[in-house]
């Protein structure tokens, strides 16, 4: 506590004023980027964002919500950070984009026993029911491709639907599918990776539009320093996240 107070005392007046107003930081259960372990939110993105906030002398709390709620809070409330969020042209004007956290590479997964499902192109996907988290980028992408998304509250619901035969495919990265299987006690060996999900982009941390400009700039600067100092790479290595 003494260290944090000392940091705040050294800040310019504008940042000291901000430090008295806690930041709300929202994310979802998305291992290894953000997830709950023994009641604490951990993960690659969590550590990077928390370090930037601490170095800026800002008080904050990190909360895990279903993605639709986290997204709504970040669009409607002041002083909100959200991660790991995909940056798209449709979302560009809805947030202050602070920094890229990691590249995004996702695939469509099916049950290994579903030999009838053979997909190589977007056109091949049309006959199938594809799970998507409500409000997530996957829902947006499926709509853009003219496909219907079978909506769920989160990845855990999606994989349960897949196992029960209520959907044919779900979207995940090679890293995140392991965390989803672990949380739901599903054997990953029962799943098979198929085609990549088109439209590769990156995961970002973003701030709500009504967040003070000084806060936005302080966090942008802090995140850039974390990248140049090697902190982001070391944290990525810790969680097995590739930054290439």
N, C-alpha and C positions, 0 to 999 in steps of 0.2 A: 504493500500500500504506500509506504514512504517513497519507493522508487517511482510509482505512477504519479504521485503528487509532485515530485521533483520534476518529472518530465513535463507535466502540465504547466508548472510555474515558468519553465523556460520557453514556452510557446509564445508566438505573437498573440496580441490581444484577440484578434479575430478567431484564432484557433482555440484560445482558452475559453472563449464564449461558447464555441461549439462543443468543447469537451464536457460541458455541464449538461448537455442534452444527449442522452445515450442513443447510440445507433441501434436500430433493430436489424439484425442480420438473419435472413431467412434462406433456407435450403430444403432439400428433400433427402430421403434415404437413398443414397446413390453411391454405394461402395465402388472403388476405394476413394472417391472424391469427397464424400460426406456421408457419415453414418454414425449411429449410436453404439458406443461400447462402454459398458458399465455405467450407463446413465450420462455419459459425456459425448458431445458431438466431436468426432475426430475425422481424419481423412486428409488427403493431399490438399484439396482446395480449402478446407477448413483451416488448416495450419497456415497456409499462405495468407489468406484474408485476415486471420486473427493477428498474425505478426505485423501486417501493414497497419491495422487499427491500433495495436499497442505502440508501435513506433511513432504513430501520429498523436499519441496521448489521448485517444478517444475511448470513452467508455462504451460498452456494447454488450449485447447478449445474442447468442446464436440459438435459433429455434428450428427444429425439423418439422415441416408440415407436408401434407399432400401438395403436389406441385401446383395444382390449380389455386390453392389458397395462398401459397408463397408468391405466386405470380401476381395475384390480385393485390396483395399487400404492397408489393414493390411498385405497382402501377398507380396505387391510390393514396399512399401515405408518405409523409416526409421522413427524411433520415432513415431510409431503408436500403440495405444492400441485399442483393440476391446473387447466388451462385449455385451450381455451375450452369449458366444460362447460355443457350446458343444464340449467336448474333445473326440476324437475318434482315434483309431489306425491309420486311414488314414490321419488324420490331425496332428498327433503327431510331426512330423519333420518339420512342416510348421510354427511353432510359438514357442516363449518362453512362457510356461504356468506359470502364476504368482500365481494364487490362485483360489480355488473353491469358488464360490459365493453362490450357492444354488443347491439342488437336482432338478432333472427334472422328472416330471411325466406327461405324455400327453395321450390324448384319441382321438379317432375318433368320430367326431360329424356328425349327419345327421339331416335333417328336421324331426320334430316329426311326420309329416303326412306321411313319407315314411315307412309305415308298411312293405313294401316289402323288405326292407334292414334288414337282420338279419346276423350279423357278430360276430363270436367268435374266429376265427383263421385267420392266414394270408391267408390260402387257400380260406377262405370265401370272401376275399377282391378282388379276381381276376376279377370278372365281373364288378367291379365298377370303376368310374372315381374319383380319389382322388386328391384334390388340394394340392399344395405344393409351398412354396415360392422359387423362383429361387435361387440356391446356398445354400439353407438351409439344415440342417441336415435331415429334413424329405424327401427331394428329394433324398439324398444319401441312406437313409434307404429303401425307396420304390424301388430304383434300386437294392439294395442288395437282396430284397425279390423277385425280378423278376417282380415287378409291374411297371406300367407306371404312372408317375406323370403328372398331368395337371398343368403346371407352371403358376405362377402369380408373380407380383412384390412384393406383401406383403400379410399379413393376411386380410387387408381390401378388396383387390381384390378377395381373396379366398372366403370370406363369401358372397360377392355379387354374385359370381358364384354359390354358394350353394343355395342362396335364389332364383336365377333365374332358377335353375334346370340344369345348365350347368355342374355341377359336382355333385357327389352323397355324398361325404364325405370330411371333412377337419380335420386337426389335430390341437389341441390346448390343453393347460392345463386348469384346472378349473378356475384358476386365470386369465389367459390371455384371455379366451373367453369372460369374462365380459368386459374387456377393448376393445376388438374388437367390440363387440356389441355396446358399448357406442360410439365409434368413428364413426361407420357406421349407427347408429340409427336403429339397428336391435333389436327386442325384443328377449332376450335370451330364453324366454319361448317357442319360436317357434322351438328351437333346442333340440336335445336329445343326451346325451352321450352314446356311445356304448362301444366297447372293448378298453382296453388300447393299446397304440401304443407300440409294442415290442421294446426292446433295451433301457431300462432306463439307463441314465447316469447323468451327472451334468453340470450345467452352470459354466463357468469360465470367468476370464479376462485374456487375452493373449497379448503379445507384438510381433511386427514384428521382424523377425530374425535379421535385421540390426540395431535394437535398441542397444545402447551401453550397455555393460555388467554391468557397474556400475549403470545405470538406472534400469536395470532389477533386480539387487540384492537389490537396495534401495526400490523398489516397493514391491518385495516379502517380505522383512523384515517388511515394513510398513503394508502390508495387514495381515500378521501373527499377528502383534500387535493389529490391529483392531479386529481381531477375539478373541484373548485372553483377551482383555480388555472389551469385551461385546458390543462393538460398533456395530458390524455386527448384533448381536441378537436384539439389541434395534431398529436398523433401519429396520430389517426384521419385527419386531412386528408392527412398524409404518405403514408398507405397507401391512400387512397381509400375509407375505411370511413365509412359514415353512422352517426351516433349518434342519429338521429331515428327 
